[in-house]
Amino acid sequence: MEFYRRVLLMEEITFAKGRKALKFGNQKINLQTLGQELRNEAQVGSGDLCLITSWNLKDVVVHLENENVEIVEGPVAKSGAVGQIESVYFLDPDKNLVEISVYN
């Protein structure tokens, strides 16, 4: 959770009997503790997040470098849900793939 608060500037929230989530803009990402999954068997490293930002992608890269986060791909042009995006990819401490994207 510290990684997401520090590197991605997300807000930690608590809900429903102490469950944890991360708030990112208008989005809420529910977290599951390994071994205490509610509905399924979450696996370490099985996540693949695409987060859209209003930041300039060069500023994102500088921020990630300042936080000692290794970019595994990008910047690279891709197709997003509603048009062309430019993205960078990295892994979180649990080996989940995180994509930060900007619409062109």
Beta strands, then each sheet from edge to edge (+ up, - down):
strand 1: 11-15
strand 2: 19-24
strand 3: 27-30
strand 4: 48-52
strand 5: 71-80
strand 6: 83-91
strand 7: 97-103
sheet 1: 1+ 2- 3+
sheet 2: 4+ 7+ 6- 5+
end
